[in-house]
Amino acid sequence: MPLPADLPTPLTAVADPVLARAGVELRLKRDDLLHPTVPGNKWRKLTPNLDRALAEGRTRLVTFGGAYSTHLRATAAAARALGLASVGVVRGEELAAAPRNWSLAAAEADGMELEFVSRAAYRALATGGGAASGRWADALVLPEGGSNALAVHGTAALPAELGDLGPRDLVCCPVGTGGTLAGIAAGLPSGARALGVAVLRGEGYLEAAVEELHRAAHGRAFDGWRIHHGHHGGGYGRVPAALEAFAADFEQRHGIGVERRYVAKALQAVYDLAAAGALVSGTRVTLVVTGVPDEAAAAAVSRS
Ligand SMILES: *Cc1c(COP(=O)(O)O)cnc(C)c1O
């Protein structure tokens, strides 16, 4: 394993009257505790790619992300740990001259070379133009969000850490680019189901992305999964006041930090679906805590 981690991550039960009334059991899969600087699904998606980079003798990792991309930060930290160079192509050329935010500063501190490009250039590079141009021939080029076939194999290992799963089980995770959901759905035993919660407006598009990842990783389609589109909160990175209040309340009652852009939306969806009677009584939900809150991530950076 190129990056040692604390596996398997803990599985903790959440006792809550709202869920109990609906007959729904909730467990948290604490992937937020997986690794201090390459947390959660980023570790699961990156490690098979790191294995490949090392096996192929690559000396650099190249990838793409926005101004606060967890994937850029995680890739920089992983590259540094393995003695590889890294390049991050960042969406937004105006950021080049601006003071670095904490997230980009952390990536840079881990040795990542940042390249700021316009939105149009970003789209062209991130959708394959960069790799095709040959300018990163010595590098392993990872897609935005890190979701490729190897990443799907990485997250497909997760359901095996959840004990016996059967027809009453619903494994839930947030959906950004879909790699995490695709892997979980592919790794489930038959009968168990996966529910992804979209964190951005992506109805249709996200389903197609997951199907494409299944074809790329396994050469076939999987059933037993779906994406819920009712809790994106207005779009990527948007945190409506009601979501903020829900997450803060959950943190206070259960003593677990709730990452806002992804985890909070998935958690709120579980609560709302349970309260609305949309989850059959007797359902056991396992929510994958795919990452850590920004404050915790920033603190981990300053310690490393
Ligand atoms: C990156 C990220 C996701 C998105 O996962 P995808 O595989 O892109 O769908 C989910 N949760 C957290 C906390 C993340 O940082």
The ligand as an SDF file (V2000), in Angstrom:
LIG
                    3D

 15 15  0  0  0  0  0  0  0  0999 V2000
  -14.4110   14.8930   -3.3020 C   0  0  0  0  0  0  0  0  0  0  0  0
  -15.4640   14.5680   -2.3180 C   0  0  0  0  0  0  0  0  0  0  0  0
  -16.6480   13.8710   -2.6650 C   0  0  0  0  0  0  0  0  0  0  0  0
  -16.9940   13.5680   -4.0990 C   0  0  0  0  0  0  0  0  0  0  0  0
  -16.8360   12.2430   -4.4620 O   0  0  0  0  0  0  0  0  0  0  0  0
  -17.0210   11.7850   -5.9720 P   0  0  0  0  0  0  0  0  0  0  0  0
  -16.3450   10.4840   -6.0450 O   0  0  0  0  0  0  0  0  0  0  0  0
  -16.3710   12.8330   -6.8360 O   0  0  0  0  0  0  0  0  0  0  0  0
  -18.4840   11.7190   -6.2670 O   0  0  0  0  0  0  0  0  0  0  0  0
  -17.5220   13.5100   -1.6650 C   0  0  0  0  0  0  0  0  0  0  0  0
  -17.2940   13.8590   -0.3710 N   0  0  0  0  0  0  0  0  0  0  0  0
  -16.1980   14.5540    0.0060 C   0  0  0  0  0  0  0  0  0  0  0  0
  -16.0410   14.9320    1.4340 C   0  0  0  0  0  0  0  0  0  0  0  0
  -15.2610   14.9350   -0.9560 C   0  0  0  0  0  0  0  0  0  0  0  0
  -14.1870   15.6550   -0.5670 O   0  0  0  0  0  0  0  0  0  0  0  0
  1  2  1  0
  2  3  1  0
  2 14  2  0
  3  4  1  0
  3 10  2  0
  4  5  1  0
  5  6  1  0
  6  7  2  0
  6  8  1  0
  6  9  1  0
 10 11  1  0
 11 12  2  0
 12 13  1  0
 12 14  1  0
 14 15  1  0
M  END
$$$$
